[in-house]
């Protein structure tokens, strides 16, 4: 299995390239959701000013962007409105090559690989406006009720 550090974004088939952003209001909402779930673990993160650094796990929210999520669900054959199909998040790995700053746009190249019929790995390589790699992330999922 590839890792974000080993260039995992090159494995599998490309689902597309998407513009993703570190929008200050989205960062604030992410911080608040973490603080609501783990109040003891992130009190200073939730109260941090919008200008503060992007939380280290923030890039995972880009998988939920409508265009990215739509491409992912279509490639996996999952209808989110049909009963019986489920996409279960197992793990994520994030490797930073440069800090993410609030208020910037990036290009995310999203790839999907299927190491087993019931599993999927989504790899994302995020580049800044200059074309340099900022982040690589990989998320593994267990599929239930979807066609392989």
Secondary structure, 3 states (H helix, E strand, C coil): CCCCCCCHHHCCEEEEEEEEECCHHHHHHHHHHHHHHCCCCCHHHHHCCCCCCCCCCHHHHHHHCHHHHHHHHHHHCCCCCCCCCEEEEEEEEEEECCCCCCCCEEEEEEEEEEEECCEEEEEEEEECCCCCEEEEEEEEEEEECCCC
